[in-house]
């Protein structure tokens, strides 16, 4: 059930963005695609693309700041860090140089019992790698290095920007289809009720279509995870990456329900049944088997 809640909350974040944009624009009367003859499809397509992509890029621009706030990430100062904190920063920076990142990521720790980590940030030059206190307490340094290599690879691959672009395109399609269908439906009611009906149907369809769109985003995310695993194996070594995933598998029962919008950037996840379609990560058993295959990367 914890996994179900996480996926549903993750989806709800994006639905909330799309629906909020639609409500605000409707209240302001911003509908440049409507003409005396109905919908101007070209204007509607531009309108949806601008607002769909705009919402995603706003989220991306604020991703580092929001991650620190929502997860309570404490950024480590490289100049004053000692002990385990210093090792953590040095390891991330070493991996970042191996991945040819233009700037060193910020490195932080957040308090959570789960064994997890995530990478976020608007660009390769403005990124953050954060690990949970539970991961540092329950995994050895070789395993932690494997986890960090996976996250640094996400940054090096530009996955944050790619996911944002994909989500923006999905949002645009959702907004476009919802408005076209709602307009057709509204033509079958009395003229004085059309605008209200059109608005309500639009919101309902945006929620439904966003759910379907989430399956597309999740499918892409699962493919991206295999690439990050392979990249992590190249940076830290295959055995460290496999050991990291095995350690995460042992800690699957420990979860943290905060900040579900970061779920796609965390290294571990569970899935099963129909909810597998909404999982942002492949099963850990599958990822481990993939890494162990000869010529996997």
Beta strands, then each sheet from edge to edge (+ up, - down):
strand 1: 34-35
strand 2: 38-39
strand 3: 74-75
strand 4: 106-110
strand 5: 117-123
strand 6: 126-132
sheet 1: 1+ 2-
sheet 2: 3+ 4- 6- 5+
end
